Amino acid sequence: MLEQAIARLRKMPDAVQDLAAQRLLQHVDDTPETDELAAIDEGRRAFALGEFTALDEWRHDLELGDR
């Protein structure tokens, strides 16, 4: 499918190709890696079990003040 999309884009003006490439690269950069997805899942599990520290508590523990 990617090859089909690239073939179609190659027929379009350079500016359109550049925009499509920019958007594709941005999407790829924004997509979590496998290890990041695992960390996200673990965080969600911990949150569901109540195993987390509230931001206010964390800031207090680090003596970061009220804000």
Backbone torsions as a table, in degrees:
resi	resn	phi	psi	omega
1	MET	NA	-40.2	178.7
2	LEU	-60.7	-42.5	179.4
3	GLU	-62.4	-38.3	177.4
4	GLN	-64.0	-43.3	179.6
5	ALA	-63.6	-43.1	179.1
6	ILE	-63.6	-41.9	179.3
7	ALA	-60.9	-41.6	178.3
8	ARG	-67.3	-41.4	180.0
9	LEU	-64.7	-34.5	-179.2
10	ARG	-62.9	-19.7	178.4
11	LYS	-85.2	-8.2	-176.5
12	MET	-95.7	164.8	178.7
13	PRO	-59.0	153.9	-178.1
14	ASP	-54.7	-39.2	-178.3
15	ALA	-62.4	-38.7	178.5
16	VAL	-68.9	-41.2	177.9
17	GLN	-61.3	-44.0	-179.9
18	ASP	-62.6	-42.7	179.7
19	LEU	-64.1	-43.8	179.2
20	ALA	-62.9	-42.7	179.3
21	ALA	-64.0	-42.0	179.4
22	GLN	-60.7	-45.7	-179.4
23	ARG	-66.6	-39.3	178.6
24	LEU	-64.3	-45.6	179.1
25	LEU	-63.6	-38.7	177.7
26	GLN	-62.8	-42.8	179.0
27	HIS	-62.4	-44.6	180.0
28	VAL	-63.2	-41.8	179.2
29	ASP	-65.2	-32.6	-177.7
30	ASP	-84.8	-10.4	-178.3
31	THR	-83.9	123.8	-178.6
32	PRO	-62.7	146.3	174.6
33	GLU	-76.2	169.5	-178.5
34	THR	-56.6	-45.4	-178.8
35	ASP	-68.1	-32.3	176.7
36	GLU	-68.1	-39.8	177.6
37	LEU	-63.0	-38.9	178.0
38	ALA	-64.0	-41.6	179.2
39	ALA	-65.6	-38.6	177.5
40	ILE	-63.2	-46.2	178.3
41	ASP	-59.8	-43.6	179.4
42	GLU	-63.0	-41.1	177.7
43	GLY	-63.1	-40.0	178.0
44	ARG	-65.8	-39.7	177.7
45	ARG	-64.0	-45.2	179.8
46	ALA	-62.0	-41.9	179.1
47	PHE	-62.4	-43.9	-179.5
48	ALA	-62.2	-30.2	179.7
49	LEU	-89.4	-0.1	-179.5
50	GLY	77.6	16.0	-178.2
51	GLU	-94.6	72.1	179.6
52	PHE	-151.0	165.3	176.6
53	THR	-111.5	127.3	177.7
54	ALA	-64.6	149.8	-178.1
55	LEU	-57.2	-43.8	179.7
56	ASP	-60.6	-41.3	179.2
57	GLU	-66.4	-42.5	178.8
58	TRP	-61.9	-45.7	179.3
59	ARG	-63.2	-40.4	178.4
60	HIS	-62.5	-46.3	-179.4
61	ASP	-60.6	-33.4	179.3
62	LEU	-90.6	3.9	-179.4
63	GLU	53.9	48.7	179.6
64	LEU	-94.3	1.9	178.9
65	GLY	86.1	-172.4	-176.6
66	ASP	-73.1	-29.3	-175.7
67	ARG	-129.5	NA	NA
